Amino acid sequence: MEIDTSLRMHNKPFRLLDEERIRAAILNQDPYDYAYVEQAIDARHKDAVLADAPAIPDRGSYGLPDLRYGEKFGDAIDDLLSIRFRRLVEEKFDTDLGNCPPVIVMMGNTTGHYNEGYAHTDSKHKIITVLLGFTREWPYQRGRLRIMRSSNREDYAFEYSPEFGRMMMFRVCDHSWHGFLPQKGQRMSLQLCYVDSDLYVKKEYMRHHVSAFAKSVPLLRKVIEWAPR
C-alpha cells in the first residue's frame, strides 16, 4: 500500500505537463494565493491518458497507492512527482518545498448528496495544494470547484470545471476556503499536496486505505455516503 515517491523525483523534461503554461499562470492573491492553468496537459493527450486512468468505483477520495492505472496516466503521475514540477510550484509561490513530501489522492465521481463539496480550508499540515482535472467532460453548472472568500459556498471569487488538463494551485492557510455545490456525475480530479512530514503522508495514505475498504462493504458505504460533515 505504501508508495515510495522518491523513486519518481527526477528532473527530466515533462512527458505530459506543459511547463510554459504552468510557469505563465498568474498568481492571484484575492482571497488567497492561487493560480489557474487552463490546459496544464494538452488536449491531444486526453484519450490516451483517460484510457489508462484508474477506475474509481465510489464517491470520495482514494490514495494513490490504492489505485491501479496504465502507462500513459503514470506519465502524468511521474511529471507531478518530479523535482521539475516541484520547482515550478516553488517559483510560483516563492516558497521552499524541499522538505515537503508530496501526497496524492483522487476522486472519481460524486453522488450529488448534500454533504459533498463542503467548504473547507485543508489541513494545517498541507503547505501547497495542486488540483488537476481528469474528467472527460463536465457540462454541469454545479460541481465546479470554487475558490471562496468564506465558508459560504456562494461567496466565491473564482470557479473552474474539473475537466481534463485544468489545474488549480493554492497556498493553504486559515482562510483558503474551497468547495463545490453537490452534483452527481463522473468527476475525476487529482489532488497533490506538499505536506510538512513523511509521517503525515503515511497517515493520509493509511486513512484513505481504510476508507477505501469501508466503501467496498455495501452497508458501510451507505453510512459513509450519508454521514454529516
RADA-V955469 format. One record per backbone hydrogen bond with DSSP energy under -1.0 kcal/mol. CO is the residue of the C=O (numbers start at 1). NH is the residue of the N-H. Records with the same first field share a line. If there is no record, write none. Layout:
CO: NH ; NH
This chain:
3: 5
4: 7
5: 8
6: 9
8: 10
10: 83 ; 84
17: 19
18: 22
19: 23
20: 24
28: 34
33: 171
34: 28
35: 169
37: 167
40: 18
42: 45
43: 46
45: 49
46: 50
47: 51
52: 70
62: 106
63: 66
64: 67
70: 74
71: 75
72: 76
73: 77
74: 78
75: 79
76: 80
77: 81
79: 82
82: 86
83: 87
84: 88
85: 89
86: 90
87: 91
88: 92
89: 93
90: 95
97: 100
101: 195
103: 193
104: 64
105: 191
106: 62
107: 189
110: 185
113: 116
117: 180
120: 178
123: 126
125: 196
127: 172
128: 194
129: 170
130: 192
131: 168
132: 190
133: 165
135: 164
145: 160
146: 179
147: 157 ; 158
152: 155
154: 156
155: 149
158: 147
160: 145
161: 163
162: 135
163: 166
165: 40
166: 133
167: 37
168: 131
169: 35
170: 129
173: 176
175: 177
177: 148
178: 120
179: 146
185: 110
188: 134
189: 107
190: 132
191: 105
192: 130
193: 103
194: 127 ; 128
197: 201
198: 202
199: 203
200: 204
201: 205
202: 206
203: 207
204: 208
205: 209
206: 210
207: 211
208: 212
209: 213
210: 214
211: 215
213: 216
214: 217
217: 221
218: 222
219: 223
220: 224
221: 225
222: 226
